[in-house]
Amino acid sequence: MSNELLWYLSRATGITSIALLTAVLVLGVITSGRRRPTGQRATVLMGLHRWLSLGMLAFLVTHITTAIAETYVSIDWISALVPFTSAYSTAWVGLGTLAFDLLLAVTATSVLRQRIPERLWRRVHWGAYAMWPLALVHGLMLATSVEPILAAITIACGAIGAAALAWRVSTRHADRDARLTALQGEWS
């Protein structure tokens, strides 16, 4: 495969990865939020969340592999796993590596979800909220700065993800009034 093709493939899979990661984040916010769906709707959304996560992981592995294989810049396998060790754009590649490491932890605990405590799974899964902005900054600073369409897609992903997170933070529990009443009651 030519070096130029690897370079284009790396960019294409990178932008696809951030778009899928944003979709997975939004679905995660919807399915874990205070107004989460129930019944068949919840089952469909959780299935979509899982399958898109798997697709995103496949595109991301292809992105990393092609970034290492192409020779326009020097990124080695260690830099793909150990943050801030790349000779090329140390900080920006390091943020991408850190996001990938968080993704590996979230993926591992998700695979082991039935075998580990729920509390551990939930704490590690909260890492996805750090992973997403790290990946956004990585993409904005490395690949999209000279390509307006890639920058626009990355910025749109940022806006969509930020809106989903704002929605999650701003929504109320359905039983908020009952909780407040109970808290204000006298306990004997």
C-alpha positions, 0 to 999 in steps of 0.5 A, a space after each residue: 500500500 502506498 504511503 499516500 494511501 496510508 496517510 489518507 486512510 489514517 485521516 479518514 479513519 480518524 475522522 470516522 472514529 471521532 464521529 462514531 465516538 461522539 455518537 457513542 457518547 450521546 447514546 451513553 448519555 441518553 441511556 444513563 441519564 436521568 430521563 433514560 428510556 425504558 423497555 424496548 426503546 432502551 434495549 435498542 439504544 443500548 444495542 446501538 451504543 454497543 455496536 457503534 462502540 465496536 465499530 468505533 474501536 475497529 476504525 480507531 485501530 485502523 487509524 492507529 495502525 495506518 498512522 504508524 505504518 505511513 512514513 510522513 511522520 514518525 510515530 511508533 508502536 510505543 507512542 500508540 500505547 504510552 502517552 507523550 513518548 512520540 517524537 512527532 507532536 508529542 503533546 497532541 499525539 500523547 492526548 490521542 494515546 491517552 484517549 486510546 488508553 482510556 478506551 482500552 480500560 472502558 472496553 476491558 471493563 465492559 467486556 468483563 462487566 458481568 464478572 466485576 463489581 458494578 461500582 468498578 465498571 461505572 467508575 472506569 466508564 466515567 473515563 469516557 467523559 475524559 476520553 472524548 475531549 482528549 480525542 477531540 483536541 487530538 484531532 483538532 490539533 493534528 489532522 484537521 488544522 489544514 483541512 477545513 472539512 475535517 475541522 468542521 466535522 470535528 467541531 460539529 462533533 464537539 458541539 453535539 457532544 457538548 449539547 448532550 452533556 449539557 442535557 445530561 447535567 440539566 435534566 432532573 430526576 423524575 422523582 425529584 419532588 418526592 426526594 425533596 419532600 422526603 429529605 425535608 420530612 422529620 425522621 424519628 
